[in-house]
Amino acid sequence: MKANLHNLSIVLHRPHFPENIGAAARAVKNMGMGQLIVVHPVDCDLTRILKMATHAAEDVVAGMEVHDELCDALAPYQYIVGTTARIGSHRQTVRSPRRVAQEVVPVSQNNRVALLFGPEDRGLTNRELKYCHTLVTIPTAGFTSLNLAQAVMVVAYEIFLASIQDTTPFVPRFASSHELQGMYDHLQATLAKIHFMNPENPDYWMNSIRRFVNRLGLQAREVKVIRGICRQLDWYCHTHGSLLPESKLGPGSPGKGPEGD
Protein backbone atom coordinates (compact mmCIF):
# COMPACT_ATOMS: atom_id res chain seq x y z
CA MET A 1 0.00 0.00 0.00
CA LYS A 2 1.37 3.41 -0.96
CA ALA A 3 0.95 6.48 1.20
CA ASN A 4 -1.52 9.04 -0.07
CA LEU A 5 1.16 11.71 -0.22
CA HIS A 6 -1.41 14.34 -1.16
CA ASN A 7 -2.83 13.94 2.37
CA LEU A 8 0.55 14.59 4.01
CA SER A 9 1.62 18.10 5.01
CA ILE A 10 4.77 19.48 6.59
CA VAL A 11 3.95 22.02 9.31
CA LEU A 12 6.72 24.33 10.57
CA HIS A 13 5.86 26.07 13.85
CA ARG A 14 7.65 29.40 14.40
CA PRO A 15 10.63 28.77 12.09
CA HIS A 16 13.33 31.42 12.53
CA PHE A 17 15.15 31.32 9.19
CA PRO A 18 13.65 31.72 5.70
CA GLU A 19 16.35 29.40 4.34
CA ASN A 20 14.95 26.54 6.42
CA ILE A 21 11.47 27.21 5.07
CA GLY A 22 12.86 27.11 1.53
CA ALA A 23 14.83 23.91 2.15
CA ALA A 24 11.72 22.31 3.68
CA ALA A 25 9.75 23.28 0.55
CA ARG A 26 12.39 21.50 -1.50
CA ALA A 27 12.04 18.38 0.69
CA VAL A 28 8.26 18.51 0.21
CA LYS A 29 8.84 18.57 -3.55
CA ASN A 30 11.47 15.80 -3.45
CA MET A 31 9.27 13.42 -1.46
CA GLY A 32 5.97 14.32 -3.13
CA MET A 33 4.23 15.65 -0.02
CA GLY A 34 0.96 17.48 -0.39
CA GLN A 35 1.68 20.86 1.18
CA LEU A 36 3.94 23.07 3.28
CA ILE A 37 2.37 25.03 6.13
CA VAL A 38 4.16 27.69 8.17
CA VAL A 39 2.86 28.94 11.52
CA HIS A 40 3.89 32.34 12.93
CA PRO A 41 7.31 32.50 11.24
CA VAL A 42 9.88 34.83 12.77
CA ASP A 43 11.09 35.82 9.30
CA CYS A 44 9.18 34.97 6.13
CA ASP A 45 11.40 36.71 3.56
CA LEU A 46 10.08 35.30 0.29
CA THR A 47 13.26 36.09 -1.65
CA ARG A 48 15.40 34.07 0.74
CA ILE A 49 12.83 31.27 0.83
CA LEU A 50 12.76 30.95 -2.95
CA LYS A 51 16.53 31.05 -3.22
CA MET A 52 16.84 27.94 -1.07
CA ALA A 53 13.76 26.23 -2.53
CA THR A 54 15.12 26.66 -6.10
CA HIS A 55 12.88 26.95 -9.14
CA ALA A 56 11.90 23.27 -8.83
CA ALA A 57 9.93 23.91 -5.63
CA GLU A 58 8.48 27.30 -6.57
CA ASP A 59 5.01 25.75 -6.79
CA VAL A 60 5.31 24.46 -3.21
CA VAL A 61 6.20 27.95 -1.97
CA ALA A 62 3.38 29.47 -4.04
CA GLY A 63 0.89 27.09 -2.43
CA MET A 64 2.32 27.48 1.08
CA GLU A 65 -0.15 28.38 3.84
CA VAL A 66 0.86 30.82 6.57
CA HIS A 67 -1.08 30.85 9.85
CA ASP A 68 -0.85 32.93 13.02
CA GLU A 69 -2.06 30.18 15.38
CA LEU A 70 -1.05 26.52 15.54
CA CYS A 71 -4.55 25.32 16.43
CA ASP A 72 -5.93 26.91 13.24
CA ALA A 73 -3.22 25.34 11.09
CA LEU A 74 -3.85 21.87 12.53
CA ALA A 75 -7.66 22.06 12.65
CA PRO A 76 -8.34 20.09 9.40
CA TYR A 77 -5.96 17.23 10.21
CA GLN A 78 -7.08 13.88 11.59
CA TYR A 79 -3.60 12.62 12.55
CA ILE A 80 -0.68 14.72 13.80
CA VAL A 81 2.90 13.56 14.25
CA GLY A 82 5.05 15.76 16.49
CA THR A 83 8.84 15.79 16.36
CA THR A 84 10.98 16.02 19.49
CA ALA A 85 14.56 15.42 20.59
CA ARG A 86 13.58 15.33 24.27
CA ILE A 87 11.98 12.52 26.26
CA GLY A 88 10.20 13.09 29.57
CA SER A 89 7.13 12.25 31.61
CA HIS A 90 4.88 13.93 29.03
CA ARG A 91 6.76 12.49 26.04
CA GLN A 92 6.65 8.76 26.75
CA THR A 93 5.33 7.45 23.44
CA VAL A 94 8.22 8.36 21.14
CA ARG A 95 8.94 6.34 18.00
CA SER A 96 11.64 6.27 15.36
CA PRO A 97 10.97 7.80 11.91
CA ARG A 98 10.84 4.30 10.39
CA ARG A 99 8.25 3.08 12.88
CA VAL A 100 6.13 6.21 12.48
CA ALA A 101 6.36 5.93 8.69
CA GLN A 102 4.90 2.43 8.81
CA GLU A 103 1.97 3.74 10.87
CA VAL A 104 1.39 6.83 8.73
CA VAL A 105 1.14 4.99 5.39
CA PRO A 106 -2.23 3.31 6.09
CA VAL A 107 -3.54 6.29 8.09
CA SER A 108 -2.92 8.60 5.11
CA GLN A 109 -5.35 6.70 2.89
CA ASN A 110 -8.42 8.25 4.53
CA ASN A 111 -6.97 10.91 6.82
CA ARG A 112 -5.08 14.16 6.47
CA VAL A 113 -1.73 13.83 8.27
CA ALA A 114 0.37 16.73 9.60
CA LEU A 115 4.08 16.28 10.32
CA LEU A 116 4.76 18.99 12.91
CA PHE A 117 8.22 20.52 13.48
CA GLY A 118 9.11 23.11 16.11
CA PRO A 119 11.38 26.18 16.01
CA GLU A 120 15.12 25.72 15.53
CA ASP A 121 16.15 26.95 18.98
CA ARG A 122 13.91 24.93 21.29
CA GLY A 123 11.66 22.55 19.37
CA LEU A 124 8.03 21.91 20.34
CA THR A 125 6.84 22.54 23.90
CA ASN A 126 4.48 20.25 25.82
CA ARG A 127 1.70 22.75 25.19
CA GLU A 128 2.18 22.36 21.43
CA LEU A 129 2.67 18.60 21.58
CA LYS A 130 -0.78 18.19 23.14
CA TYR A 131 -2.22 18.26 19.61
CA CYS A 132 -0.15 15.25 18.54
CA HIS A 133 -1.27 11.64 18.27
CA THR A 134 2.27 10.30 18.31
CA LEU A 135 5.81 11.62 18.63
CA VAL A 136 8.91 10.89 16.59
CA THR A 137 12.57 11.43 17.39
CA ILE A 138 15.47 11.01 14.98
CA PRO A 139 18.22 8.86 16.51
CA THR A 140 21.64 10.51 16.56
CA ALA A 141 25.11 9.65 17.83
CA GLY A 142 24.90 11.88 20.88
CA PHE A 143 24.41 15.39 19.47
CA THR A 144 20.62 15.52 19.19
CA SER A 145 20.19 18.96 17.58
CA LEU A 146 19.40 18.66 13.87
CA ASN A 147 18.94 21.35 11.26
CA LEU A 148 15.21 21.88 10.78
CA ALA A 149 15.20 21.18 7.03
CA GLN A 150 17.34 18.07 7.54
CA ALA A 151 14.85 16.74 10.07
CA VAL A 152 12.01 17.39 7.62
CA MET A 153 13.83 15.43 4.91
CA VAL A 154 14.59 12.45 7.18
CA VAL A 155 10.98 12.02 8.28
CA ALA A 156 9.56 12.65 4.80
CA TYR A 157 12.01 10.20 3.24
CA GLU A 158 11.09 7.41 5.66
CA ILE A 159 7.40 7.85 4.87
CA PHE A 160 8.06 7.87 1.14
CA LEU A 161 10.22 4.74 1.48
CA ALA A 162 7.61 2.91 3.57
CA SER A 163 4.92 3.73 1.04
CA ILE A 164 6.73 1.90 -1.75
CA GLN A 165 7.96 -1.07 0.32
CA ASP A 166 5.33 -1.98 2.86
CA THR A 167 1.99 -3.79 2.81
CA THR A 168 -0.18 -2.31 5.53
CA PRO A 169 -3.79 -2.65 6.78
CA PHE A 170 -6.76 -0.37 6.15
CA VAL A 171 -7.25 2.53 8.59
CA PRO A 172 -10.56 4.48 8.74
CA ARG A 173 -10.98 8.25 8.83
CA PHE A 174 -10.19 9.72 12.24
CA ALA A 175 -11.74 12.77 13.88
CA SER A 176 -10.01 16.01 12.89
CA SER A 177 -8.00 18.13 15.33
CA HIS A 178 -10.83 20.70 15.28
CA GLU A 179 -13.38 18.01 16.23
CA LEU A 180 -11.13 16.68 18.99
CA GLN A 181 -10.48 20.14 20.47
CA GLY A 182 -14.22 20.75 20.65
CA MET A 183 -14.66 17.42 22.44
CA TYR A 184 -11.84 18.15 24.90
CA ASP A 185 -13.28 21.57 25.75
CA HIS A 186 -16.75 20.06 26.24
CA LEU A 187 -15.37 17.16 28.30
CA GLN A 188 -13.29 19.48 30.50
CA ALA A 189 -16.28 21.71 31.24
CA THR A 190 -18.47 18.70 32.06
CA LEU A 191 -15.88 17.02 34.31
CA ALA A 192 -15.41 20.30 36.19
CA LYS A 193 -19.18 20.68 36.54
CA ILE A 194 -19.55 17.26 38.21
CA HIS A 195 -16.45 18.00 40.37
CA PHE A 196 -14.46 15.13 38.86
CA MET A 197 -11.49 17.47 38.60
CA ASN A 198 -10.43 20.81 39.98
CA PRO A 199 -11.47 23.58 37.52
CA GLU A 200 -8.50 25.67 38.72
CA ASN A 201 -6.01 23.00 37.59
CA PRO A 202 -7.56 21.17 34.61
CA ASP A 203 -4.35 20.56 32.67
CA TYR A 204 -3.12 17.79 34.98
CA TRP A 205 -6.10 15.54 34.30
CA MET A 206 -6.83 16.66 30.72
CA ASN A 207 -3.28 15.88 29.56
CA SER A 208 -3.78 12.27 30.67
CA ILE A 209 -7.11 12.12 28.84
CA ARG A 210 -5.51 13.54 25.69
CA ARG A 211 -2.75 10.92 25.72
CA PHE A 212 -5.30 8.15 26.23
CA VAL A 213 -7.60 9.37 23.43
CA ASN A 214 -4.70 9.89 21.02
CA ARG A 215 -3.72 6.25 21.43
CA LEU A 216 -7.25 5.19 20.48
CA GLY A 217 -7.53 7.21 17.28
CA LEU A 218 -11.20 8.24 17.61
CA GLN A 219 -13.42 8.55 14.56
CA ALA A 220 -15.74 11.52 14.08
CA ARG A 221 -18.86 9.52 15.02
CA GLU A 222 -17.17 8.37 18.26
CA VAL A 223 -16.39 11.99 19.14
CA LYS A 224 -20.10 12.76 18.66
CA VAL A 225 -21.00 9.92 21.05
CA ILE A 226 -18.71 11.32 23.76
CA ARG A 227 -20.09 14.82 23.30
CA GLY A 228 -23.61 13.35 23.46
CA ILE A 229 -22.75 11.81 26.85
CA CYS A 230 -21.42 15.20 28.01
CA ARG A 231 -24.63 16.92 26.89
CA GLN A 232 -26.69 14.39 28.82
CA LEU A 233 -24.59 14.96 31.94
CA ASP A 234 -24.94 18.72 31.45
CA TRP A 235 -28.73 18.33 31.23
CA TYR A 236 -28.84 16.16 34.33
CA CYS A 237 -26.73 18.62 36.33
CA HIS A 238 -28.93 21.51 35.20
CA THR A 239 -32.11 19.59 36.09
CA HIS A 240 -31.08 17.82 39.29
CA GLY A 241 -28.06 19.76 40.49
CA SER A 242 -24.44 18.63 40.82
CA LEU A 243 -23.84 14.86 40.95
CA LEU A 244 -21.14 15.18 43.62
CA PRO A 245 -20.89 17.85 46.34
CA GLU A 246 -17.71 19.87 46.06
CA SER A 247 -16.91 19.02 49.67
CA LYS A 248 -16.31 15.39 48.61
CA LEU A 249 -13.16 16.40 46.71
CA GLY A 250 -10.43 14.88 48.84
CA PRO A 251 -6.61 14.82 48.67
CA GLY A 252 -6.69 11.86 46.28
CA SER A 253 -9.06 13.36 43.71
CA PRO A 254 -7.77 13.81 40.14
CA GLY A 255 -7.86 17.59 40.37
CA LYS A 256 -5.37 17.65 43.27
CA GLY A 257 -2.40 16.40 41.28
CA PRO A 258 0.75 18.38 40.45
CA GLU A 259 0.74 21.09 37.85
CA GLY A 260 0.62 20.01 34.21
CA ASP A 261 2.78 21.25 31.34
N, C-alpha and C positions, 0 to 999 in steps of 0.2 A: 504493500500500500504506500503510495506517495503522499507526502504532505501537501495539503492545499496551501501552497505558498502565498496565494492571494489573500488568505485569511491571517497571515502572520505580519505583525508590525513591530518595528523597532521603536521604542519610546525612550527618549533621552530626557531625564529630569534635571533641570538646572545645569546644563553643560556650560563650562566657562569659556571654551575656545572654539571659534568658528571653524578652525581647521579640523577639529574632532567631529563636528557636525558633518563637514564635507566628506571626511574619510568614512564616516558611518553610512552616508548616502551611497558611497561607492561600494561598501560591503553589501548594502541592501540590493544594489544592482547586480553585483557579482553572484549573490546567492538566490536571486529571484524573489526576494521578499515583497510583500504587498505594498508597504508604505513606511515612511519615516515620519515620526511625530516628535516634536520638540516642545518641552514644557518649561516656561519661564527661563529662557536662556539668558545668561549674563551678558553675552555679546553675540548678536545674530547678524554680523556683517556679511551680507550676501556675496560680496566680491571675494572675500576670503574663503567662504564656504564653497563657492563654485570653483575656485582655483584648486582646492584639494579634491573636490568631487570629480573633476575633469569633465570634458564634454560628454563622456559616455553616460554619466549619471545626472546630467542636467534635468532630465525628466523627473527623476526622483526628487530633486531639490524643488522643481516647479510644483510638484504635487505635495510637498511637505506641509503638514499641519503644524501650527504654532498655537499653544494654549497657555493661558495664565495659571490655571489650576490643574493639579494632577488628577483630581477626582473627575473633572470634566473630560480630560483626555482619555481616561480609562473607562468611562461610563459605558461605551458600546461593547466592551470586551467581556467574553464569557470565561476566559482563562488567562491568568496573568502570572508570568514567571518573573520573579525578582532576582537580581544578581547581588551577591554580597561576598566580601572577602573575610567577614567576621562571623564567628559562631558564638552564640551565647544562649541564655535561658529562653529568649524569645526567637531564636533562630535555630531550632533543633532539627527541623526537617530540611536538610541541605543536601542536594544531590550534585553529581558531576554533570557537565554538559552532555556527555554521551547518554547518561541515564535519563536526563530531562528530555533530550531529543527523541528518545524512544517513546516517551509518554506523549509528547506534543504531536507527533505524526498522526495518530488516530484522532486525537482531540480536534485537530485543525480541520478535519473533514466537515464538521457541522458547527464549529465554534470559531469565533474570532479570538486570536491569541495575541497578547501583547508581551513582548520581551522587554522588561523594564530595567534601565541602567541609571545609576545615580551620578551625581556630580563628581568631577575628577578628584577633588580634594578630600571628600569624606564618604562618598558612596551614599547608599540609601539608609535613612534612619528607620527605627522601629515604627514610627508613625506612618511612614510611607510604605513600609513592607506589609502593613496590615491589609492592604488591598490584594496581596499576592496569594495565589493558591499553592505555590511551591517556590522554593529558593534554589538557586544554582551558584556554585562557586567553582572557579577555574583552578585546578591544582597547579601549584608552582613549587619551585625548589627552595622555598624559604622566603623569598622576597615577594609578598603577595600583591603589591600594587602594580596593576597593569594599566597601560594606556587605554583610554576609553574606547577608541576605535578598534584597537586590537581585541579587546574583550568582546565587542560586538561581532567581529569577524569570527572568533572562535566559536561562540554560541551559534551563530547563523550557519557556519560550516557544518557543525555537528548535526543540526537539524536537516540540512540539505542532504548530508551523507546518509542519515538514517532513513530519509524518505525514498532513497533509491536502493537501499539494501535490505530493509526490514519488512516482514509481514506482520501486521499488527491488527488487533481486533477493532470492531466498530465501537465508537463512542458517541452517545447522543448529544444534543445541544444542551449546554449548561445555561443557568441563569446568568444574565449580564452583570457587570460590576454595579451598574445603576440599580438593577433590581435587588441585588444583594444589600447595597447600602440602605435602600428603603426598608428592607426587612430588618436589618440590624438596628436602625433607628427606632422602628416600631417595637421590636423585641426589647430593646433597652428601656423604652418608656413603660412598657407593660410590666417588665420585671421590677422596675422601680416602684410602680404603682401597687404591686402586691407585696412590696417589701422583701423581695427575694434578694435584692442587692442594695447597697447604699447608693442613693442617687448622687451623693457628693463625691463618690469615687467609683464611677462605673467602668473605667478602663480596665481595672484588674480582672473583673469577671468577663467583660465583653471580649477581651483579647483571647481568653481561653475558648469562648464560644466561636470566635472567628477561626481560630486554628482548627477546631473540631469540624466546623462546617466546610472549610476549605478542603479538608481531607475527603469529605463525602462527595463533593462536586454536585451540588443541588441543581436540578432542572427548574425551569421557570414555573412549572405547575406545582412543584414541591414548595417553592418559595410562597406561592399563593396559599397553599395549605397552611403553612406556618403563620402567615399574616392573618388568615381566617381564624386560627386559634387565638391569636392576640386580640383580634376584634371581639371575639366571644368573651374573652377574659375582661376586656375593657367594658363591655356591656354589663357583665355580671357585677363588676366593681361599682359601676355607675348606679346599678339597680339595687344592689344589696350591701354596698359598702365594701371596704377593704377585706380581703380574704384572711389577712394575718395582721394582728395589731402590731404597730411599730415597736412596742415595748418588748415583743418576743425576739427582736434581733439581738442575739447574744454574741459573745466574743468569737464564736466559731462560725458565724454566718459568712456567706461569700463576700459580702460587701466590706468586711473588716480586714481584708488581706492587705498586703503591702501595696505601695503605689505601682501603677503600671508603667508603660513606656514613658 
